[in-house]
């Protein structure tokens, strides 16, 4: 393997140095064309270079001509812009007085229109006044009896009516004059607008002419620029075609050790790179010789070993990645799991209040929760333990079998030494794994760096066999273990069963019988913080049962989420319902504190009749 790496590194270095050598020889040939003319064998290269240089000169001349043409067009565009500005400015100066005349005529026409409208309004008012006086006169004569001043009032009205025709005649004459003035003003306005429109059209025509010329010039510039780009591209290609000739000249000059007078360092650089390339070629030949001396059979064995290790890693790594971070090694016949998080229990505010309110009740609940783990010597469980997992098997008739695993906070070597020094314990071993047994009802074994198996000798022996792989364990793909992992590990308490009706065999009544009968699998996680939170996992027989149960739970939450044989409910409000897959259901809800206390008492089987009555009365 090291030889292959060295050969690969040599190949990479050789490739790099060859590029540097070629570049240095090209530079030497470019500067040494004058010296190359003295060598007849380089005549073809010199002729080719002269032809290419002539072509480059022609291209350079064309590029210069095109660039000069572009400059001229730019000058024309600038001149065109200046002419346009001058022409537009001249026309704008002509437009300005016409624009002012148009505005003045428009103002005059507006004044005449307003005067005419005022005269028309006064004529209408005169006619309305005449009609009003006539109506007053008619109403006056219609009075019965006639008023005593009838004659005087009639005379006054007639006098006022007599003045109206003269006023109307004057208004009519004024209307005629105003109408003539308005007509003349409109004619002047129309004439001014016509003259202004002529000038504006002329301005627009001039602007369009100049802009069209500017567009033509701009298009010519683009064409010239495109031609320049093409010429430069061709010039660059011609320069690249000169490279082989320069390379041959440079190699010949380097071989003859002839340096150009103006750049003698190029010869030194070419010789240096040539020396490095020769060394690398020699080193590669040596490595090739060493490689040919290697035993092919041994090499095949080495490759086979590498492939075998990689294949083994491909098998092991996915299993290791999918394995849970902390694994509970439980027997395959496990039907029910109760996990106690000691750290969360010690931090729970509810339990602190409970210890203060009922100091005589909590010790019983604690002992009932941890079971046989309370008899573990050398450890103070509230301070030294992290998790206690109690697995139960209800397959056999009679008392269920219980398997207890305790995970300590740190290494338990000191506790093991204490147990080993205790004369009441007898030590035996299964396949080299020691078991300490005290009497016929208590035994313990270390099944991990910080994990103890605790219980009766029979159950501890089985846990040891499971840990050693001599008996089947509860697979991580098993439905029970999978749903158990779905319950939050940081919860204070986790409880799950693959046969929910068996809860009645193990604990005091917790859930209503109808809830246990309706589910195939039931899991509960309780977090004893403030407030107490709970998560309930249910697996039903079919998706239809899930729909029915969710509907019934929504309609009657108190019927399903309550403590059996009690008036206390498990949920203080409607639970949050989540459907998972086809037949799985997840409920999240808040548990009242008194219900949480009774729940723990029943799991610990420490709820006496008086305690139940007391809680029920709250």
ZIVENBEL-V687460 format. One record per residue. OMEGA is omega as a letter, one per 40 degrees, with the letter a starting at -180 (none if undefined). Layout:
BEGIN
omega = [OMEGA;OMEGA]
END
This chain:
BEGIN
omega = [i;i;i;i;i;i;i;i;i;i;i;a;i;i;a;a;i;i;i;i;i;i;a;i;i;i;i;i;i;a;a;i;i;i;a;i;a;a;a;a;i;a;a;i;a;i;i;i;i;i;a;i;i;i;i;i;i;i;i;i;i;i;i;i;i;i;i;i;i;i;i;i;i;i;i;i;i;i;i;i;i;i;i;i;a;a;i;i;i;i;i;i;i;a;a;i;i;i;i;i;i;i;i;i;i;i;i;i;i;i;i;i;i;i;i;i;i;i;i;i;a;i;i;i;i;i;i;i;i;i;a;i;i;i;i;a;i;i;a;i;a;a;i;e;a;i;a;a;a;a;a;a;i;a;i;a;a;i;i;i;a;i;a;a;i;i;a;i;i;i;i;i;i;i;i;i;i;i;i;i;i;i;i;i;i;i;i;i;i;i;i;i;i;i;i;i;i;a;a;i;i;i;a;a;i;i;i;i;a;i;i;i;i;i;i;i;i;i;i;i;i;i;i;i;i;i;i;i;i;a;i;i;i;i;i;i;i;i;i;i;i;a;i;i;i;a;i;i;a;i;a;i;i;i;i;a;i;a;i;a;a;i;a;a;a;i;i;a;i;i;a;i;i;i;i;i;i;i;i;i;i;i;i;i;i;i;i;i;i;a;i;a;a;i;a;a;i;i;i;i;i;i;i;i;i;a;i;i;i;i;i;i;i;i;a;a;i;i;a;a;a;a;i;a;i;a;i;a;a;i;a;a;i;i;a;a;i;a;a;i;a;a;a;i;a;a;a;i;a;a;i;i;a;i;a;a;a;a;a;a;a;i;i;i;a;i;i;a;a;i;a;i;i;a;a;i;i;a;i;a;a;a;a;a;i;i;i;a;i;i;a;i;a;a;a;i;i;a;i;i;a;i;a;i;i;i;a;a;a;a;a;a;a;i;i;i;i;i;i;i;a;a;a;i;i;a;i;a;i;a;i;a;a;i;i;a;i;a;a;a;i;i;i;a;i;a;i;a;a;a;i;i;a;i;i;a;a;a;i;i;a;i;i;i;i;a;i;a;a;i;a;a;i;a;i;i;i;a;a;a;a;i;i;i;i;i;a;a;a;i;a;a;i;a;a;i;i;i;a;i;i;i;a;i;a;a;i;a;a;a;i;a;a;i;i;a;a;a;i;i;a;i;a;i;a;i;a;i;a;e;a;a;a;i;a;i;a;i;a;a;a;i;i;i;i;i;a;a;i;i;i;i;i;a;a;a;a;a;a;a;i;i;a;i;a;i;a;i;i;a;i;i;a;a;i;a;i;i;a;a;a;a;a;a;i;i;i;a;i;a;i;a;a;i;i;i;a;i;i;i;a;i;i;a;a;a;i;a;i;i;i;a;a;a;a;a;a;none]
END
